[in-house]
């Protein structure tokens, strides 16, 4: 168990980061605008699962592989960027669906799980998150108490839940905006394309970002 003061400090840091509108928020908002409330919630859940998968990777010591290897970092970055662009293009090209259909019974469990899976891929292919977690998590671990991996997993779970809560607020707010756009077919088509464009821009930004976030040679 981490020291209580360390745990509270980590919670404060995680909460501060979670409320800031970063790439995850832009992805969730884009999904909400393009596909509606259920897609937003599914994307948030998937993003959290993917993000916690990175916590497990870092806790097991594999985060240093990405931190120290520019080729591995680049492959993950470009793969994640390509997938975001793919999702954005698909949203732009899709036929607009009214919110009452998107949020109704016609959205099957299979479609919802597909959305969660897409969010998981996006969350798990963010190399900057790996590097960030590799740098931050060890600083809040009480090594004298032992069970270092368990402490990292616990801290990562707390951070993931805080991020999930904040992302849900962003997603539900954006989906409510889409409901308003849905009163007009033209506004709805604009919302769908705006959501897709946001994901494309996010993917391009990730692909073209030349910062290597502390990669060591």
C-alpha positions as a printed NumPy array, in Angstrom:
array([[  0.   ,   0.   ,   0.   ],
       [  1.443,   3.413,  -0.945],
       [  2.033,   5.967,   1.789],
       [ -1.179,   7.933,   2.405],
       [  0.485,  11.282,   1.681],
       [  1.973,   9.9  ,  -1.546],
       [ -1.418,   8.512,  -2.543],
       [ -3.152,  11.833,  -1.92 ],
       [ -0.453,  13.69 ,  -3.847],
       [ -0.847,  11.31 ,  -6.762],
       [ -4.632,  11.73 ,  -6.678],
       [ -4.227,  15.511,  -6.781],
       [ -1.834,  15.286,  -9.733],
       [ -4.085,  12.812, -11.567],
       [ -7.165,  14.959, -10.995],
       [ -5.359,  18.052, -12.289],
       [ -4.242,  16.223, -15.431],
       [ -7.671,  14.63 , -15.926],
       [ -9.575,  17.927, -16.009],
       [ -7.279,  19.401, -18.644],
       [ -8.614,  18.992, -22.215],
       [ -5.902,  16.809, -23.729],
       [ -5.806,  14.287, -26.61 ],
       [ -8.076,  11.787, -24.836],
       [-10.708,  14.468, -24.327],
       [-10.504,  15.535, -27.963],
       [-10.954,  11.916, -29.052],
       [-13.987,  11.406, -26.786],
       [-15.566,  14.696, -27.856],
       [-14.996,  13.807, -31.498],
       [-16.678,  10.439, -31.006],
       [-19.565,  12.058, -29.134],
       [-20.172,  14.618, -31.87 ],
       [-19.879,  12.05 , -34.643],
       [-21.785,   9.135, -33.11 ],
       [-23.673,  10.212, -29.983],
       [-23.877,   9.39 , -26.293],
       [-23.336,   5.629, -26.342],
       [-20.326,   5.949, -28.6  ],
       [-18.92 ,   8.583, -26.24 ],
       [-19.39 ,   6.387, -23.154],
       [-18.035,   3.334, -24.952],
       [-15.009,   5.328, -26.083],
       [-14.393,   6.567, -22.526],
       [-14.558,   3.028, -21.133],
       [-12.295,   1.711, -23.88 ],
       [ -9.851,   4.559, -23.424],
       [ -9.679,   3.77 , -19.709],
       [ -9.057,   0.076, -20.395],
       [ -6.303,   0.942, -22.871],
       [ -4.815,   3.453, -20.467],
       [ -4.743,   0.938, -17.625],
       [ -3.115,  -1.601, -19.935],
       [ -0.267,   0.903, -20.209],
       [ -0.121,   1.09 , -16.412],
       [  0.342,  -2.698, -16.321],
       [  3.067,  -2.43 , -18.957],
       [  4.893,   0.217, -16.929],
       [  4.429,  -1.664, -13.628],
       [  6.053,  -4.736, -15.184],
       [  9.028,  -2.648, -16.263],
       [  8.319,  -2.724, -19.994],
       [  7.743,   1.032, -20.196],
       [ 11.5  ,   1.594, -20.337],
       [ 11.597,  -0.263, -23.663],
       [  9.479,   2.479, -25.201],
       [ 11.225,   5.211, -23.226],
       [ 14.668,   4.189, -24.465],
       [ 13.882,   3.074, -28.023],
       [ 13.023,   5.699, -30.622],
       [ 11.991,   3.069, -33.226],
       [  9.534,   1.387, -30.841],
       [  8.151,   4.763, -29.796],
       [  7.703,   5.784, -33.44 ],
       [  5.955,   2.539, -34.424],
       [  3.435,   2.872, -31.581],
       [  2.934,   6.574, -32.291],
       [  2.362,   6.145, -36.025],
       [  0.128,   3.123, -35.487],
       [ -2.068,   5.05 , -33.069],
       [ -2.121,   8.099, -35.353],
       [ -3.134,   6.008, -38.372],
       [ -5.978,   4.413, -36.41 ],
       [ -7.278,   7.801, -35.243],
       [ -7.231,   9.114, -38.803],
       [ -9.044,   5.972, -39.973],
       [-11.792,   6.484, -37.373],
       [-12.056,  10.155, -38.3  ],
       [-12.365,   9.481, -42.026],
       [-14.984,   6.816, -41.339],
       [-16.995,   9.299, -39.268],
       [-16.759,  12.003, -41.945],
       [-17.9  ,   9.617, -44.681],
       [-20.679,   7.981, -42.64 ],
       [-24.302,   8.829, -43.256],
       [-25.641,  11.017, -40.419],
       [-27.812,   9.097, -37.924],
       [-30.348,  10.949, -35.793],
       [-29.623,  10.976, -32.032],
       [-32.854,   9.152, -31.225],
       [-31.6  ,   6.227, -33.318],
       [-28.031,   6.383, -32.045],
       [-29.134,   6.33 , -28.412],
       [-32.032,   3.907, -28.802],
       [-32.452,   0.153, -28.841],
       [-31.106,  -0.075, -32.399],
       [-27.602,   0.286, -30.979],
       [-26.751,  -3.367, -30.349],
       [-24.474,  -4.752, -27.656],
       [-22.118,  -5.84 , -30.436],
       [-21.88 ,  -2.277, -31.748],
       [-21.282,  -0.937, -28.235],
       [-18.487,  -3.435, -27.571],
       [-16.982,  -2.53 , -30.934],
       [-16.893,   1.089, -29.793],
       [-15.246,   0.062, -26.517],
       [-12.665,  -1.927, -28.476],
       [-11.885,   1.06 , -30.703],
       [-11.414,   3.245, -27.623],
       [ -9.155,   0.602, -26.088],
       [ -6.883,   0.599, -29.138],
       [ -6.64 ,   4.389, -29.061],
       [ -5.874,   4.404, -25.326],
       [ -3.268,   1.663, -25.608],
       [ -1.389,   3.185, -28.541],
       [ -0.478,   6.459, -26.889],
       [  3.323,   6.276, -26.447],
       [  3.447,   9.565, -24.54 ],
       [  1.277,   8.004, -21.843],
       [  3.78 ,   5.172, -21.479],
       [  6.694,   7.577, -21.143],
       [  4.733,   9.783, -18.729],
       [  3.714,   6.848, -16.534],
       [  7.263,   5.479, -16.587],
       [  8.536,   8.822, -15.286],
       [  5.776,   9.551, -12.759],
       [  4.542,   6.318, -11.169],
       [  7.846,   5.304,  -9.502],
       [  8.025,   8.691,  -7.767],
       [  4.877,   7.922,  -5.751],
       [  5.818,   4.383,  -4.712],
       [  6.876,   3.639,  -1.141],
       [  9.667,   1.139,  -1.81 ],
       [ 10.207,   0.48 ,   1.905],
       [  6.712,  -1.013,   2.057],
       [  7.466,  -3.522,  -0.703],
       [  5.024,  -4.797,  -3.347],
       [  6.193,  -2.125,  -5.79 ],
       [  4.28 ,  -3.588,  -8.734],
       [  1.097,  -3.771,  -6.655],
       [  1.513,  -0.146,  -5.575],
       [  1.946,   0.968,  -9.189],
       [ -1.138,  -0.972, -10.235],
       [ -3.15 ,   0.628,  -7.427],
       [ -1.927,   4.142,  -8.234],
       [ -2.604,   3.572, -11.918],
       [ -6.123,   2.349, -11.145],
       [ -6.848,   5.496,  -9.119],
       [ -5.568,   7.712, -11.934],
       [ -7.549,   5.746, -14.521],
       [-10.806,   6.077, -12.574],
       [-10.301,   9.821, -12.147],
       [ -9.614,  10.212, -15.872],
       [-12.653,   8.069, -16.712],
       [-14.914,  10.289, -14.586],
       [-13.679,  13.509, -16.189],
       [-13.785,  12.079, -19.716],
       [-17.384,  10.969, -19.121],
       [-18.346,  14.546, -18.297],
       [-16.714,  15.793, -21.504],
       [-18.331,  13.029, -23.559],
       [-21.827,  13.5  , -22.155],
       [-21.59 ,  17.264, -22.589],
       [-20.538,  16.859, -26.221],
       [-23.267,  14.293, -26.885],
       [-25.864,  16.696, -25.43 ],
       [-24.586,  19.272, -27.911],
       [-25.042,  16.704, -30.681],
       [-28.658,  16.179, -29.564],
       [-29.245,  19.877, -30.209],
       [-27.559,  19.611, -33.597],
       [-29.777,  16.593, -34.315],
       [-32.881,  18.763, -34.472],
       [-31.712,  19.828, -37.913],
       [-30.373,  17.365, -40.534],
       [-27.895,  19.958, -41.742],
       [-26.641,  20.679, -38.235],
       [-26.399,  16.948, -37.552],
       [-24.313,  16.394, -40.671],
       [-22.049,  19.246, -39.541],
       [-21.667,  17.67 , -36.08 ],
       [-20.749,  14.294, -37.601],
       [-18.147,  15.856, -39.866],
       [-16.797,  18.081, -37.089],
       [-16.341,  15.046, -34.842],
       [-14.578,  13.131, -37.6  ],
       [-12.4  ,  16.118, -38.431],
       [-11.369,  16.421, -34.753],
       [-10.13 ,  12.818, -34.787],
       [ -8.285,  13.344, -38.078],
       [ -6.572,  16.466, -36.72 ],
       [ -5.647,  14.612, -33.534],
       [ -4.174,  11.749, -35.571],
       [ -2.187,  14.101, -37.789],
       [ -0.905,  16.015, -34.768],
       [  0.259,  12.776, -33.172],
       [  1.91 ,  11.585, -36.395],
       [  3.703,  14.878, -37.061],
       [  4.741,  15.532, -33.458],
       [  8.54 ,  15.36 , -33.409],
       [  8.946,  15.612, -29.651],
       [ 10.222,  12.37 , -28.177],
       [  9.271,  13.015, -24.556],
       [ 12.45 ,  12.148, -22.795],
       [ 13.585,   9.326, -25.052],
       [ 17.103,   8.324, -24.181],
       [ 19.712,   7.504, -26.789]])
